[in-house]
Structures are given as C-alpha cells and as structure tokens.
Amino acid sequence: MKTFILTCFLGVMVMAGSLSSAFAWGQNGHRITSEIAERNLSPKSLAVLRSILGEETLAEISTWPDDIRSDGTWDFVQPWHYISIEDDESWEGLERAEEGDLLLILEELETFLRDPAAKSLTLSSKVKGRSASSTLEIKQEKEIGKREALAFYVHFLGDLHQPLHVGRRDDKGGNRILVEWFDEELTLHRVWDEMIIESAQLSYTEFATFLNRVAKQNRNEWTKASYLEWAKESKELRAFVYDFGEQRGGYSLNVKEAPSLSYGYRHKVMPVVREQLAKGGIRLASKLDAIFADYPE
C-alpha cells in the first residue's frame, strides 16, 4: 500500500509538470532575498521604490507571482520561473523553450523597468490546458504596470538562485525525485524550496539580518556578472543538491527506496542555501540601483 501511495504521489507531480516547477524558495526564501535587497538599496532607489509601491515592501510583493498560480488566466507565466538544461548540455546553442524562460523574462522586465516613461508592458505566451491530457493551446495575455513588473522581477531573480530552477529537464527540476526528509515523503524540489530554510526556525527578517553581513569584496565579486553567469553558477551547484552520499537517487533512477535526508544532508547544504539567498539579495539591490539610475530625483 505504501508503494502504491508513493507511486500515485509521483504520478500527480509528473502530471503537474511545469506547474509544480513554478514554486521556488517558498515564501520565506523570497522574502529573505527581498529583505536583504531593500536593506542595501541606495537612497534614490528607495525613493523610487516608494513611488511605485507606496508603503509596500519588496518582501511583501515578492511572493505575488506564486500567489497568482491559482488563477488560470496567469498560467502562461509558469515556464518563466525556471530554465531547463541537462548536466551534459552546453549553454551555447541551448534550445530554448518556445514559451520563454527565466533568463528571457528577466531581460524583458529589466528593459521595461529601466524606462521611467514606460507605463505598461504586455506579457503574452501560449499555454496548454490545465488537465494532464489536454493538447489545446491558447494564447494568454496580460498588461502589467510597474508594480507587477517589479514583483515579477524580484521573484524571478530569486528563482534564478535556487539551483533546481536551473534544473534538469528529465526530472523537472527535482519534482520527479522523491526523498524522505526527516521521515516525511516529499519531492527534492520542495525540500529545496521550503524545508531547508524552514528548518532554521527563523523569521525572514531574522534570517535576512544574519545573511546581510557580507564583506565589501564579496559584494563586488557577486554583482559584476550577468544573468547567464548566475544561471551557470546555479547549475554547478546541482552537484550538492543531488549528492545523497551512498544512497542512490529516487524516481528517475528507478529504485524503490527514496533517499533518506536528515541532519547530515542539511548540514552539508545549508551553507549553499544561505549563500544563494545572500547573493540573490545583494545582486537584486545592485540591479535595482542600476535600473532606477535614470529615474528623476
């Protein structure tokens, strides 16, 4: 019976496809990155931020792109939360998804946000129906303003730093890998989205305070590369994600027993998670300072 339940669980995850892959870092992860970013913005960028968001903070808007996942009219944005690349694929000449991906949307949003005079941006793509058997493709379209664009940008830059959002195509970024996390049956993707961060038992503001102690040399080093370079960095970190020691991987390697992950795995990967959250925050602040540079005082 247990095997049957696990098989059904994985079947649901596979049918969910890219919908499952759309959730990254969990709410606290995105809030941590956004809180670090807001604490490191220049005074001018903070003023621009207030003109766009009013009293809202980056942390508050950072989870909106996941909050709208229940609204089917936003289904077309789901593939933009990630980019797929196999271990043996090269970035040069990588076949990109027709509906777009994480790197493409970051560039489009940055272009829009950089223009103080631009009031709206139309986002569109084709999307399949919600049922697993649906083959129908429809075009969806939304017109967004600066606030929504900023929410997407903040969220997607955070996604870029979660290694499974620069994920393997064959296991859908860890959504097809079943593990036991402290005896709870979960996907590897969810462990990295939520459980490792939640295991620290810190609020997002506490976590941000601890991670905001970044040396100037590191800040300069972290912020000088491009979206593509940051994606390459996340891909390289997948070696830590899939290192289960002597245990073999789960679903994709066709073994019955899911890897058991607990204190040892958490101890090994927590520094990676912490650094990726910190990098995401510092890089987001740097990008927003550059984006808002041409806005009027």
TAGINOR-V848966 format. One record per residue. N is the residue number from 1. RES is the residue in one letter. OMEGA is omega in whole degrees, -180 to 180 (NA if undefined). NEAR is the number of other C-alpha atoms within 12 Angstrom. Layout:
# TAGINOR-V848966
n->N res->RES omega->OMEGA near->NEAR
n->N res->RES omega->OMEGA near->NEAR
This chain:
# TAGINOR-V848966
n->1 res->M omega->180 near->7
n->2 res->K omega->179 near->11
n->3 res->T omega->180 near->15
n->4 res->F omega->-180 near->11
n->5 res->I omega->179 near->12
n->6 res->L omega->179 near->26
n->7 res->T omega->178 near->24
n->8 res->C omega->179 near->16
n->9 res->F omega->180 near->23
n->10 res->L omega->178 near->31
n->11 res->G omega->177 near->20
n->12 res->V omega->-180 near->19
n->13 res->M omega->-180 near->30
n->14 res->V omega->180 near->28
n->15 res->M omega->180 near->21
n->16 res->A omega->173 near->25
n->17 res->G omega->-175 near->28
n->18 res->S omega->177 near->38
n->19 res->L omega->178 near->36
n->20 res->S omega->-175 near->33
n->21 res->S omega->-172 near->45
n->22 res->A omega->-175 near->45
n->23 res->F omega->-176 near->44
n->24 res->A omega->177 near->48
n->25 res->W omega->-174 near->44
n->26 res->G omega->-176 near->34
n->27 res->Q omega->-178 near->31
n->28 res->N omega->179 near->35
n->29 res->G omega->179 near->46
n->30 res->H omega->180 near->48
n->31 res->R omega->178 near->38
n->32 res->I omega->-180 near->47
n->33 res->T omega->-178 near->53
n->34 res->S omega->178 near->50
n->35 res->E omega->176 near->39
n->36 res->I omega->-180 near->40
n->37 res->A omega->-177 near->42
n->38 res->E omega->178 near->40
n->39 res->R omega->-177 near->28
n->40 res->N omega->178 near->33
n->41 res->L omega->174 near->30
n->42 res->S omega->178 near->23
n->43 res->P omega->179 near->18
n->44 res->K omega->-180 near->23
n->45 res->S omega->177 near->32
n->46 res->L omega->178 near->28
n->47 res->A omega->177 near->23
n->48 res->V omega->179 near->31
n->49 res->L omega->179 near->32
n->50 res->R omega->180 near->19
n->51 res->S omega->180 near->20
n->52 res->I omega->-171 near->26
n->53 res->L omega->-172 near->24
n->54 res->G omega->-178 near->15
n->55 res->E omega->178 near->15
n->56 res->E omega->178 near->20
n->57 res->T omega->175 near->28
n->58 res->L omega->179 near->41
n->59 res->A omega->-179 near->32
n->60 res->E omega->-176 near->29
n->61 res->I omega->-171 near->34
n->62 res->S omega->-177 near->42
n->63 res->T omega->-178 near->35
n->64 res->W omega->179 near->29
n->65 res->P omega->171 near->38
n->66 res->D omega->-179 near->32
n->67 res->D omega->-176 near->23
n->68 res->I omega->-177 near->23
n->69 res->R omega->179 near->24
n->70 res->S omega->-180 near->15
n->71 res->D omega->-175 near->16
n->72 res->G omega->180 near->20
n->73 res->T omega->177 near->24
n->74 res->W omega->-176 near->33
n->75 res->D omega->-175 near->35
n->76 res->F omega->-179 near->34
n->77 res->V omega->-174 near->38
n->78 res->Q omega->-180 near->43
n->79 res->P omega->-178 near->40
n->80 res->W omega->179 near->45
n->81 res->H omega->-174 near->44
n->82 res->Y omega->170 near->45
n->83 res->I omega->-175 near->45
n->84 res->S omega->177 near->39
n->85 res->I omega->179 near->34
n->86 res->E omega->-178 near->23
n->87 res->D omega->-175 near->22
n->88 res->D omega->177 near->13
n->89 res->E omega->176 near->17
n->90 res->S omega->-179 near->14
n->91 res->W omega->179 near->21
n->92 res->E omega->180 near->11
n->93 res->G omega->179 near->8
n->94 res->L omega->179 near->15
n->95 res->E omega->-176 near->17
n->96 res->R omega->180 near->22
n->97 res->A omega->-178 near->21
n->98 res->E omega->-177 near->15
n->99 res->E omega->180 near->29
n->100 res->G omega->-179 near->27
n->101 res->D omega->-174 near->35
n->102 res->L omega->-178 near->40
n->103 res->L omega->-178 near->35
n->104 res->L omega->-178 near->28
n->105 res->I omega->177 near->36
n->106 res->L omega->179 near->35
n->107 res->E omega->-180 near->25
n->108 res->E omega->179 near->25
n->109 res->L omega->179 near->36
n->110 res->E omega->179 near->32
n->111 res->T omega->179 near->25
n->112 res->F omega->-177 near->29
n->113 res->L omega->-179 near->38
n->114 res->R omega->-176 near->28
n->115 res->D omega->-179 near->22
n->116 res->P omega->-176 near->22
n->117 res->A omega->-178 near->16
n->118 res->A omega->-176 near->18
n->119 res->K omega->-177 near->18
n->120 res->S omega->179 near->21
n->121 res->L omega->178 near->25
n->122 res->T omega->177 near->19
n->123 res->L omega->179 near->28
n->124 res->S omega->174 near->26
n->125 res->S omega->174 near->26
n->126 res->K omega->-179 near->24
n->127 res->V omega->176 near->29
n->128 res->K omega->177 near->28
n->129 res->G omega->-173 near->21
n->130 res->R omega->-179 near->25
n->131 res->S omega->-176 near->16
n->132 res->A omega->-176 near->17
n->133 res->S omega->-174 near->11
n->134 res->S omega->175 near->13
n->135 res->T omega->-178 near->12
n->136 res->L omega->176 near->13
n->137 res->E omega->177 near->16
n->138 res->I omega->177 near->20
n->139 res->K omega->176 near->19
n->140 res->Q omega->-175 near->22
n->141 res->E omega->177 near->19
n->142 res->K omega->172 near->19
n->143 res->E omega->-178 near->17
n->144 res->I omega->176 near->22
n->145 res->G omega->-176 near->24
n->146 res->K omega->-178 near->33
n->147 res->R omega->-180 near->32
n->148 res->E omega->179 near->30
n->149 res->A omega->179 near->36
n->150 res->L omega->178 near->44
n->151 res->A omega->177 near->38
n->152 res->F omega->-176 near->40
n->153 res->Y omega->179 near->43
n->154 res->V omega->-178 near->49
n->155 res->H omega->-176 near->48
n->156 res->F omega->176 near->49
n->157 res->L omega->173 near->52
n->158 res->G omega->178 near->56
n->159 res->D omega->-177 near->55
n->160 res->L omega->-176 near->49
n->161 res->H omega->173 near->50
n->162 res->Q omega->-171 near->54
n->163 res->P omega->-179 near->44
n->164 res->L omega->171 near->50
n->165 res->H omega->161 near->50
n->166 res->V omega->-160 near->47
n->167 res->G omega->174 near->44
n->168 res->R omega->180 near->32
n->169 res->R omega->-172 near->28
n->170 res->D omega->178 near->20
n->171 res->D omega->176 near->35
n->172 res->K omega->176 near->37
n->173 res->G omega->179 near->48
n->174 res->G omega->178 near->43
n->175 res->N omega->177 near->41
n->176 res->R omega->177 near->40
n->177 res->I omega->178 near->43
n->178 res->L omega->177 near->43
n->179 res->V omega->170 near->39
n->180 res->E omega->-180 near->27
n->181 res->W omega->-174 near->28
n->182 res->F omega->176 near->20
n->183 res->D omega->175 near->14
n->184 res->E omega->-176 near->19
n->185 res->E omega->-176 near->29
n->186 res->L omega->170 near->31
n->187 res->T omega->177 near->40
n->188 res->L omega->-180 near->46
n->189 res->H omega->-179 near->39
n->190 res->R omega->177 near->36
n->191 res->V omega->-179 near->41
n->192 res->W omega->177 near->46
n->193 res->D omega->-166 near->37
n->194 res->E omega->-161 near->26
n->195 res->M omega->180 near->33
n->196 res->I omega->179 near->36
n->197 res->I omega->-178 near->37
n->198 res->E omega->-178 near->25
n->199 res->S omega->177 near->22
n->200 res->A omega->177 near->22
n->201 res->Q omega->177 near->14
n->202 res->L omega->170 near->18
n->203 res->S omega->-178 near->19
n->204 res->Y omega->178 near->29
n->205 res->T omega->176 near->25
n->206 res->E omega->-180 near->18
n->207 res->F omega->-180 near->31
n->208 res->A omega->179 near->35
n->209 res->T omega->-180 near->25
n->210 res->F omega->-175 near->21
n->211 res->L omega->-176 near->31
n->212 res->N omega->180 near->33
n->213 res->R omega->-174 near->21
n->214 res->V omega->180 near->24
n->215 res->A omega->-179 near->14
n->216 res->K omega->180 near->13
n->217 res->Q omega->179 near->11
n->218 res->N omega->178 near->17
n->219 res->R omega->-179 near->25
n->220 res->N omega->-179 near->15
n->221 res->E omega->-176 near->17
n->222 res->W omega->-169 near->28
n->223 res->T omega->-172 near->26
n->224 res->K omega->-177 near->20
n->225 res->A omega->-176 near->18
n->226 res->S omega->176 near->21
n->227 res->Y omega->-179 near->31
n->228 res->L omega->179 near->25
n->229 res->E omega->178 near->19
n->230 res->W omega->176 near->32
n->231 res->A omega->177 near->37
n->232 res->K omega->178 near->31
n->233 res->E omega->179 near->29
n->234 res->S omega->179 near->39
n->235 res->K omega->-180 near->34
n->236 res->E omega->-179 near->25
n->237 res->L omega->179 near->28
n->238 res->R omega->177 near->32
n->239 res->A omega->177 near->20
n->240 res->F omega->-177 near->23
n->241 res->V omega->-174 near->39
n->242 res->Y omega->179 near->37
n->243 res->D omega->-180 near->22
n->244 res->F omega->-179 near->27
n->245 res->G omega->-179 near->17
n->246 res->E omega->179 near->11
n->247 res->Q omega->176 near->19
n->248 res->R omega->177 near->22
n->249 res->G omega->-174 near->29
n->250 res->G omega->-167 near->32
n->251 res->Y omega->-171 near->30
n->252 res->S omega->179 near->28
n->253 res->L omega->172 near->18
n->254 res->N omega->172 near->15
n->255 res->V omega->-173 near->17
n->256 res->K omega->-175 near->20
n->257 res->E omega->177 near->22
n->258 res->A omega->176 near->32
n->259 res->P omega->179 near->32
n->260 res->S omega->-176 near->30
n->261 res->L omega->178 near->36
n->262 res->S omega->-171 near->24
n->263 res->Y omega->-178 near->17
n->264 res->G omega->180 near->16
n->265 res->Y omega->-180 near->31
n->266 res->R omega->180 near->28
n->267 res->H omega->-177 near->18
n->268 res->K omega->-171 near->21
n->269 res->V omega->-177 near->29
n->270 res->M omega->177 near->25
n->271 res->P omega->178 near->20
n->272 res->V omega->179 near->28
n->273 res->V omega->-179 near->41
n->274 res->R omega->-179 near->35
n->275 res->E omega->179 near->34
n->276 res->Q omega->176 near->38
n->277 res->L omega->179 near->46
n->278 res->A omega->178 near->41
n->279 res->K omega->179 near->44
n->280 res->G omega->-180 near->48
n->281 res->G omega->-179 near->47
n->282 res->I omega->179 near->43
n->283 res->R omega->178 near->39
n->284 res->L omega->178 near->50
n->285 res->A omega->180 near->38
n->286 res->S omega->180 near->31
n->287 res->K omega->180 near->37
n->288 res->L omega->175 near->38
n->289 res->D omega->178 near->29
n->290 res->A omega->-179 near->24
n->291 res->I omega->-175 near->28
n->292 res->F omega->-175 near->33
n->293 res->A omega->-177 near->24
n->294 res->D omega->177 near->17
n->295 res->Y omega->179 near->23
n->296 res->P omega->178 near->14
n->297 res->E omega->NA near->13
